[in-house]
Amino acid sequence: MHFHYILLYKLLMKTITYTASAALQLRKLPGNVRERLIEKLHRYAKTGAGNVKALTGEPGTRLRVGDYRIIFVETATGISVRAIGHRREIYQ
């Protein structure tokens, strides 16, 4: 019975994809920051929980993780990460 819950849980998680620039931005971050951002993004993909806000003036959403932001576009089945960076640089 436990297996069925795990399978259902995995089916409910949205697929996360990264643009080439977002993947590069993520790789450049310190390891502890990178892990925290990935953890929060996966949590959002699974549960919808997180500090998210729609962007104004352009399509997409931002996920706030401390001083860092993840900019993404969400569909019914997936999340496409467009940019990752520090809050003072991400919106430029």
VENZIPE-V358898 format. One record per residue. N is the residue number from 1. RES is the residue in one small letter. PSI is psi in whole degrees, 0 to 359 (none if undefined). D_LAST is the distance of its C-alpha to the last C-alpha in Angstrom with 2 decimals. Layout:
BEGIN
N | RES | PSI | D_LAST
N | RES | PSI | D_LAST
END
This chain:
BEGIN
1 | m | 323 | 49.26
2 | h | 322 | 46.44
3 | f | 321 | 45.34
4 | h | 323 | 44.88
5 | y | 320 | 42.47
6 | i | 315 | 40.37
7 | l | 314 | 40.42
8 | l | 318 | 39.45
9 | y | 316 | 36.64
10 | k | 326 | 35.20
11 | l | 332 | 35.60
12 | l | 343 | 33.60
13 | m | 135 | 30.48
14 | k | 149 | 27.83
15 | t | 133 | 26.99
16 | i | 126 | 23.66
17 | t | 155 | 22.12
18 | y | 140 | 19.09
19 | t | 164 | 17.37
20 | a | 319 | 17.94
21 | s | 323 | 14.37
22 | a | 320 | 14.41
23 | a | 320 | 17.86
24 | l | 317 | 16.90
25 | q | 320 | 14.15
26 | l | 317 | 16.92
27 | r | 329 | 19.54
28 | k | 344 | 17.78
29 | l | 154 | 17.82
30 | p | 150 | 21.05
31 | g | 316 | 23.82
32 | n | 323 | 24.28
33 | v | 316 | 20.65
34 | r | 314 | 20.72
35 | e | 318 | 24.00
36 | r | 318 | 22.89
37 | l | 316 | 19.89
38 | i | 318 | 22.27
39 | e | 314 | 24.93
40 | k | 324 | 22.91
41 | l | 318 | 21.70
42 | h | 321 | 25.35
43 | r | 316 | 26.56
44 | y | 318 | 24.42
45 | a | 327 | 25.64
46 | k | 317 | 29.19
47 | t | 341 | 29.42
48 | g | 4 | 26.49
49 | a | 137 | 26.26
50 | g | 168 | 23.06
51 | n | 88 | 20.55
52 | v | 153 | 18.84
53 | k | 140 | 17.34
54 | a | 142 | 16.60
55 | l | 148 | 13.20
56 | t | 137 | 13.64
57 | g | 352 | 13.21
58 | e | 154 | 12.89
59 | p | 145 | 15.31
60 | g | 178 | 15.03
61 | t | 154 | 15.38
62 | r | 142 | 13.92
63 | l | 123 | 16.37
64 | r | 128 | 16.21
65 | v | 91 | 18.07
66 | g | 234 | 18.36
67 | d | 4 | 15.24
68 | y | 155 | 13.76
69 | r | 143 | 12.40
70 | i | 120 | 13.58
71 | i | 127 | 12.24
72 | f | 163 | 15.36
73 | v | 130 | 17.65
74 | e | 137 | 21.14
75 | t | 182 | 24.44
76 | a | 331 | 27.96
77 | t | 353 | 28.52
78 | g | 170 | 25.26
79 | i | 125 | 21.70
80 | s | 109 | 19.30
81 | v | 125 | 16.47
82 | r | 324 | 13.36
83 | a | 150 | 11.00
84 | i | 132 | 11.94
85 | g | 180 | 10.60
86 | h | 148 | 10.79
87 | r | 330 | 9.66
88 | r | 346 | 8.20
89 | e | 338 | 5.80
90 | i | 330 | 5.70
91 | y | 1 | 3.82
92 | q | none | 0.00
END
